[in-house]
């Protein structure tokens, strides 16, 4: 996070808009505070409580064919 704070801005504040630039920082903060990976934290606090049994940041190799089948259906 310290290195991230020293990266120069791409544009002056208020002159351009860029999506998702804060999410990597939020992810690191969540991991440091919770002591869990972002995947573990989301599974425990968001996905499982909402009944999202098939949601993840990563695609299990066993489910790869389902992903492929959906693309070419």
NUZA-425253 format. One line per field, with one value per residue (C-alpha): residue number from 1; x, y, z. Coordinates in steps of 0.02 Angstrom, whole numbers. Example, Ala and Ser with C-alpha at 12.3 -4.5 7.8 and 13.67 -1.06 7.14 Angstrom:
BEGIN
nufi c(1:2)
xx c(615:684)
yy c(-225:-53)
zz c(390:357)
// end
This chain:
BEGIN
nufi c(1:2:3:4:5:6:7:8:9:10:11:12:13:14:15:16:17:18:19:20:21:22:23:24:25:26:27:28:29:30:31:32:33:34:35:36:37:38:39:40:41:42:43:44:45:46:47:48:49:50:51:52:53:54:55:56:57:58:59:60:61:62:63:64:65:66:67:68:69:70:71:72:73)
xx c(0:146:208:33:28:180:114:89:-86:-138:-231:-268:-409:-578:-520:-547:-640:-575:-674:-619:-457:-496:-550:-374:-335:-499:-460:-290:-368:-503:-370:-261:-402:-491:-335:-416:-395:-521:-597:-619:-692:-818:-868:-899:-978:-1066:-1081:-1134:-1256:-1341:-1349:-1226:-1154:-1076:-992:-804:-659:-585:-653:-630:-556:-703:-821:-720:-829:-985:-902:-852:-1026:-1108:-994:-1034:-1217)
yy c(0:115:93:124:292:350:307:470:519:490:656:803:770:815:813:629:479:303:153:34:118:102:-81:-156:-44:-89:-273:-257:-164:-297:-435:-347:-309:-477:-586:-680:-681:-576:-738:-809:-645:-629:-813:-796:-624:-604:-754:-890:-781:-735:-917:-887:-1063:-1052:-881:-855:-750:-905:-1034:-1211:-1323:-1443:-1303:-1245:-1341:-1251:-1084:-1138:-1209:-1045:-945:-1051:-1095)
zz c(0:34:-145:-211:-123:-222:-396:-492:-543:-724:-726:-614:-490:-563:-745:-786:-715:-703:-643:-505:-453:-268:-263:-255:-106:-20:-49:36:183:203:200:328:449:434:426:281:93:-1:-69:108:172:29:44:231:238:70:-44:80:178:13:-41:-184:-182:-354:-341:-325:-384:-463:-583:-520:-657:-634:-687:-837:-960:-894:-929:-1104:-1140:-1091:-1207:-1358:-1324)
// end
